Amino acid sequence: MESRQLVPHDPAAFKLPIANLRNVFRPHDVERKLAKLPARDHENLRTTYERMLERGPERFQVKPSGVPDMTQLYEQLPNFTDALDDVKRHVALSQDCRDGLEVTPMLLLGPPGIGKTHFARKLADLLGTGMSLVPMSSMTAGWLLSGASSQWKGAKPGKVFEAIVDGQYANPVIVVDEIDKAAADAQYDPLGALYGLLEHDTAAAFTDEFAEIAIDASQVIWIMTANDERCIPEPILNRMNVFEIEPPGFEAARQIARNLYRSIRAEHGWGARFEEEPSDELLDLLAALAPREMRRALMTGFGNARLDARGEIREADLPKAGAGKTRLGFLQ
């Protein structure tokens, strides 16, 4: 699929100042398929083709104009240093040339709640491209990635098609979350589409089973997350760089909690009512939590402190251990 370079007139409108326009499908293929559709059938498919032609095949393929300053990311994600180093290497390779940003698919391997999905969102923000989340724990058939045949009732395109054709970018970040939880059976393999999608050459002509149109998925930035690599087929593992993500140590956890406190405070108008820095006692308490739990604990703490008309979160403001669930109902 061809591409041409674009320098936006207003760089401030983009997170990244340099982009290519890349064709992600061939309009002639769509026109041919549309012409062959029966007059009164396949309305969803007809609408899909018409939408493709209306939007056209060009999508932004973005990359940094230089190796970005990632200091803040290293501070926010201290246990993702190796994965961040890998991204920085790929960004450096794409500089001073017309090549797009090509990132080897990565698997983030580690226990729940340590920030794997959060890392993916931060990476998408850094690269200025879109992000799509595909939760494999809820997948029961391979068509969620690659689409279902239009012959089936309620069929629709897959997540890859949606991210590229319905999105703005030729190189979105697609996160396949909890890939080790994919439920496979004898008829469908939820991971089957990945064998071709994770290979650069075959991904360049990926065919969604609903639209039956070849699209260029070769620029997708793939991030997989998993808790247990033993449940992932070896051929899939061999297509990725695997990073074992350890829970942050005590000091790293304190730093994550401090950054999160400051981030939440800055994102909300009511944040000005609170101290600029959290207390050491609060950071010590938060450091005992998984990163996923820190935000919930802080939001509860901010709320309780505000109810008490205070600008500082205290230990009593945080949720009690095991208090994450609220049960509503009638007393018997």
PAVO-57619 format. One record per residue (C-alpha): residue number from 1; residue in three letters; x, y, z. Coordinates in steps of 0.02 Angstrom, whole numbers, plus 50000, padded with zeros to 5 digits. Layout:
N
  miba  nutor   east  north     up
   NUM    Ala      X      Y      Z
...
//
This chain:
332
  miba  nutor   east  north     up
     1    Met  50000  50000  50000
     2    Glu  50075  50169  49949
     3    Ser  50107  50315  50065
     4    Arg  50152  50497  50045
     5    Gln  50230  50615  50170
     6    Leu  50131  50752  50253
     7    Val  50194  50894  50361
     8    Pro  50041  50964  50450
     9    His  50012  51152  50430
    10    Asp  49975  51165  50616
    11    Pro  50094  51051  50711
    12    Ala  50012  51101  50874
    13    Ala  49856  51007  50818
    14    Phe  49953  50845  50820
    15    Lys  50046  50759  50960
    16    Leu  50178  50714  50832
    17    Pro  50233  50846  50705
    18    Ile  50272  50729  50560
    19    Ala  50155  50606  50477
    20    Asn  50135  50507  50317
    21    Leu  49971  50477  50231
    22    Arg  49962  50291  50195
    23    Asn  49834  50197  50093
    24    Val  49763  50056  50199
    25    Phe  49654  49978  50063
    26    Arg  49623  49989  49875
    27    Pro  49460  50079  49831
    28    His  49447  49977  49670
    29    Asp  49430  49818  49775
    30    Val  49288  49897  49874
    31    Glu  49199  49960  49717
    32    Arg  49208  49787  49640
    33    Lys  49136  49704  49796
    34    Leu  48999  49834  49809
    35    Ala  48949  49811  49628
    36    Lys  48926  49624  49654
    37    Leu  48810  49639  49804
    38    Pro  48628  49590  49776
    39    Ala  48511  49740  49772
    40    Arg  48416  49700  49932
    41    Asp  48532  49594  50036
    42    His  48681  49622  50151
    43    Glu  48635  49797  50206
    44    Asn  48770  49800  50341
    45    Leu  48902  49749  50214
    46    Arg  48839  49878  50089
    47    Thr  48847  50014  50223
    48    Thr  49025  49961  50266
    49    Tyr  49083  49973  50085
    50    Glu  48997  50141  50059
    51    Arg  49077  50208  50218
    52    Met  49249  50150  50159
    53    Leu  49230  50239  49992
    54    Glu  49163  50396  50074
    55    Arg  49310  50409  50195
    56    Gly  49439  50353  50068
    57    Pro  49592  50243  50096
    58    Glu  49714  50369  50172
    59    Arg  49757  50363  50356
    60    Phe  49889  50453  50457
    61    Gln  50047  50355  50493
    62    Val  50131  50455  50631
    63    Lys  50304  50451  50706
    64    Pro  50409  50568  50813
    65    Ser  50516  50696  50724
    66    Gly  50652  50652  50849
    67    Val  50679  50533  50994
    68    Pro  50557  50604  51122
    69    Asp  50603  50644  51301
    70    Met  50537  50492  51394
    71    Thr  50601  50541  51567
    72    Gln  50426  50563  51635
    73    Leu  50373  50391  51572
    74    Tyr  50523  50308  51653
    75    Glu  50474  50393  51816
    76    Gln  50291  50345  51802
    77    Leu  50328  50165  51749
    78    Pro  50489  50117  51838
    79    Asn  50457  49930  51817
    80    Phe  50437  49947  51627
    81    Thr  50614  50009  51593
    82    Asp  50660  49867  51473
    83    Ala  50500  49888  51371
    84    Leu  50525  50077  51363
    85    Asp  50705  50052  51306
    86    Asp  50642  49941  51165
    87    Val  50518  50074  51107
    88    Lys  50655  50207  51111
    89    Arg  50766  50099  51001
    90    His  50629  50078  50871
    91    Val  50592  50265  50872
    92    Ala  50778  50302  50845
    93    Leu  50782  50185  50694
    94    Ser  50639  50277  50609
    95    Gln  50726  50446  50615
    96    Asp  50801  50539  50467
    97    Cys  50717  50428  50338
    98    Arg  50548  50401  50256
    99    Asp  50521  50236  50347
   100    Gly  50374  50222  50464
   101    Leu  50390  50177  50647
   102    Glu  50401  49988  50656
   103    Val  50391  49913  50831
   104    Thr  50416  49727  50857
   105    Pro  50260  49654  50939
   106    Met  50286  49647  51127
   107    Leu  50217  49537  51264
   108    Leu  50207  49611  51438
   109    Leu  50211  49465  51556
   110    Gly  50171  49487  51740
   111    Pro  50041  49475  51880
   112    Pro  49875  49569  51871
   113    Gly  49864  49750  51924
   114    Ile  50043  49805  51894
   115    Gly  50001  49927  51755
   116    Lys  50021  49829  51592
   117    Thr  49868  49907  51508
   118    His  49914  50077  51580
   119    Phe  50084  50061  51496
   120    Ala  49998  50030  51329
   121    Arg  49891  50186  51347
   122    Lys  50044  50291  51390
   123    Leu  50135  50221  51238
   124    Ala  49989  50269  51125
   125    Asp  49993  50444  51200
   126    Leu  50181  50455  51170
   127    Leu  50167  50403  50988
   128    Gly  50013  50510  50957
   129    Thr  49915  50367  50880
   130    Gly  49751  50284  50926
   131    Met  49732  50135  51041
   132    Ser  49609  49989  51035
   133    Leu  49587  49864  51177
   134    Val  49541  49684  51138
   135    Pro  49503  49588  51299
   136    Met  49541  49406  51258
   137    Ser  49464  49343  51420
   138    Ser  49293  49377  51344
   139    Met  49330  49303  51173
   140    Thr  49241  49144  51123
   141    Ala  49283  49143  50938
   142    Gly  49422  49202  50826
   143    Trp  49307  49318  50728
   144    Leu  49322  49457  50857
   145    Leu  49494  49496  50787
   146    Ser  49468  49451  50605
   147    Gly  49280  49479  50580
   148    Ala  49138  49357  50549
   149    Ser  49071  49306  50379
   150    Ser  48931  49420  50319
   151    Gln  48827  49262  50294
   152    Trp  48803  49253  50483
   153    Lys  48665  49350  50569
   154    Gly  48733  49499  50665
   155    Ala  48905  49482  50585
   156    Lys  49021  49632  50584
   157    Pro  49203  49674  50550
   158    Gly  49338  49626  50673
   159    Lys  49437  49737  50791
   160    Val  49584  49756  50672
   161    Phe  49472  49818  50531
   162    Glu  49382  49937  50650
   163    Ala  49545  50009  50718
   164    Ile  49620  50044  50546
   165    Val  49474  50076  50428
   166    Asp  49358  50162  50552
   167    Gly  49501  50249  50642
   168    Gln  49617  50391  50594
   169    Tyr  49783  50300  50595
   170    Ala  49872  50170  50490
   171    Asn  49979  50125  50640
   172    Pro  49865  50116  50792
   173    Val  49917  50031  50953
   174    Ile  49812  49873  50973
   175    Val  49818  49794  51145
   176    Val  49771  49611  51156
   177    Asp  49736  49602  51342
   178    Glu  49757  49439  51439
   179    Ile  49804  49338  51285
   180    Asp  49832  49187  51398
   181    Lys  49646  49188  51442
   182    Ala  49586  49159  51263
   183    Ala  49458  49020  51259
   184    Ala  49487  48906  51110
   185    Asp  49382  48759  51053
   186    Ala  49390  48634  50911
   187    Gln  49300  48747  50787
   188    Tyr  49373  48920  50821
   189    Asp  49545  48977  50874
   190    Pro  49539  49153  50949
   191    Leu  49724  49173  50916
   192    Gly  49719  49107  50738
   193    Ala  49719  49280  50656
   194    Leu  49876  49330  50752
   195    Tyr  49987  49207  50659
   196    Gly  49974  49318  50504
   197    Leu  49946  49485  50590
   198    Leu  50109  49476  50689
   199    Glu  50211  49446  50531
   200    His  50249  49609  50440
   201    Asp  50236  49539  50263
   202    Thr  50073  49443  50283
   203    Ala  49993  49582  50385
   204    Ala  50013  49700  50236
   205    Ala  49869  49609  50151
   206    Phe  49760  49557  50298
   207    Thr  49584  49507  50245
   208    Asp  49441  49536  50365
   209    Glu  49315  49395  50348
   210    Phe  49164  49511  50353
   211    Ala  49220  49641  50224
   212    Glu  49329  49519  50123
   213    Ile  49440  49666  50077
   214    Ala  49629  49662  50098
   215    Ile  49687  49798  50218
   216    Asp  49863  49851  50266
   217    Ala  49887  49803  50449
   218    Ser  50077  49796  50435
   219    Gln  50101  49958  50532
   220    Val  49998  49909  50685
   221    Ile  50092  49921  50850
   222    Trp  50047  49763  50944
   223    Ile  50053  49748  51133
   224    Met  50000  49586  51217
   225    Thr  49976  49565  51403
   226    Ala  49975  49400  51498
   227    Asn  49993  49327  51671
   228    Asp  50055  49155  51618
   229    Glu  50155  49123  51459
   230    Arg  50127  48935  51470
   231    Cys  49953  48960  51397
   232    Ile  50017  49049  51241
   233    Pro  50063  48944  51087
   234    Glu  50249  48941  51051
   235    Pro  50230  49008  50872
   236    Ile  50143  49163  50944
   237    Leu  50278  49187  51076
   238    Asn  50413  49175  50943
   239    Arg  50337  49323  50851
   240    Met  50355  49442  51000
   241    Asn  50482  49522  51114
   242    Val  50439  49459  51288
   243    Phe  50461  49574  51438
   244    Glu  50436  49505  51613
   245    Ile  50363  49646  51716
   246    Glu  50400  49633  51901
   247    Pro  50295  49719  52035
   248    Pro  50378  49883  52081
   249    Gly  50489  49886  52235
   250    Phe  50444  49993  52386
   251    Glu  50533  50151  52330
   252    Ala  50472  50130  52150
   253    Ala  50294  50105  52215
   254    Arg  50308  50265  52317
   255    Gln  50362  50357  52161
   256    Ile  50215  50286  52062
   257    Ala  50096  50340  52201
   258    Arg  50171  50516  52205
   259    Asn  50156  50535  52017
   260    Leu  49978  50471  52021
   261    Tyr  49929  50590  52161
   262    Arg  50001  50739  52065
   263    Ser  49921  50681  51902
   264    Ile  49746  50662  51977
   265    Arg  49763  50829  52065
   266    Ala  49814  50917  51903
   267    Glu  49676  50837  51799
   268    His  49532  50904  51905
   269    Gly  49474  51078  51951
   270    Trp  49450  51024  52131
   271    Gly  49633  50974  52137
   272    Ala  49681  51153  52180
   273    Arg  49599  51128  52350
   274    Phe  49729  50997  52397
   275    Glu  49912  51004  52444
   276    Glu  50032  50999  52296
   277    Glu  50127  50851  52370
   278    Pro  50062  50698  52464
   279    Ser  50129  50663  52638
   280    Asp  50264  50532  52666
   281    Glu  50141  50435  52774
   282    Leu  50015  50428  52632
   283    Leu  50147  50370  52508
   284    Asp  50201  50231  52626
   285    Leu  50021  50169  52636
   286    Leu  49993  50178  52448
   287    Ala  50157  50089  52411
   288    Ala  50083  49930  52484
   289    Leu  49950  49928  52347
   290    Ala  49960  49868  52167
   291    Pro  49967  50014  52043
   292    Arg  49790  49971  51983
   293    Glu  49724  49993  52161
   294    Met  49815  50156  52195
   295    Arg  49700  50264  52088
   296    Arg  49542  50194  52170
   297    Ala  49617  50221  52343
   298    Leu  49669  50399  52300
   299    Met  49499  50446  52228
   300    Thr  49416  50381  52387
   301    Gly  49544  50477  52490
   302    Phe  49518  50640  52396
   303    Gly  49330  50622  52417
   304    Asn  49334  50586  52603
   305    Ala  49457  50727  52635
   306    Arg  49345  50847  52539
   307    Leu  49193  50794  52640
   308    Asp  49294  50839  52795
   309    Ala  49345  51006  52716
   310    Arg  49529  50960  52720
   311    Gly  49664  50984  52588
   312    Glu  49766  50835  52643
   313    Ile  49728  50649  52628
   314    Arg  49750  50553  52790
   315    Glu  49758  50367  52827
   316    Ala  49576  50365  52884
   317    Asp  49522  50434  52714
   318    Leu  49584  50282  52620
   319    Pro  49471  50130  52594
   320    Lys  49490  49990  52719
   321    Ala  49574  49830  52660
   322    Gly  49446  49719  52572
   323    Ala  49323  49862  52558
   324    Gly  49323  49865  52368
   325    Lys  49149  49788  52351
   326    Thr  48987  49872  52401
   327    Arg  48836  49760  52422
   328    Leu  48662  49831  52398
   329    Gly  48500  49742  52438
   330    Phe  48362  49711  52563
   331    Leu  48392  49650  52738
   332    Gln  48310  49483  52770
//
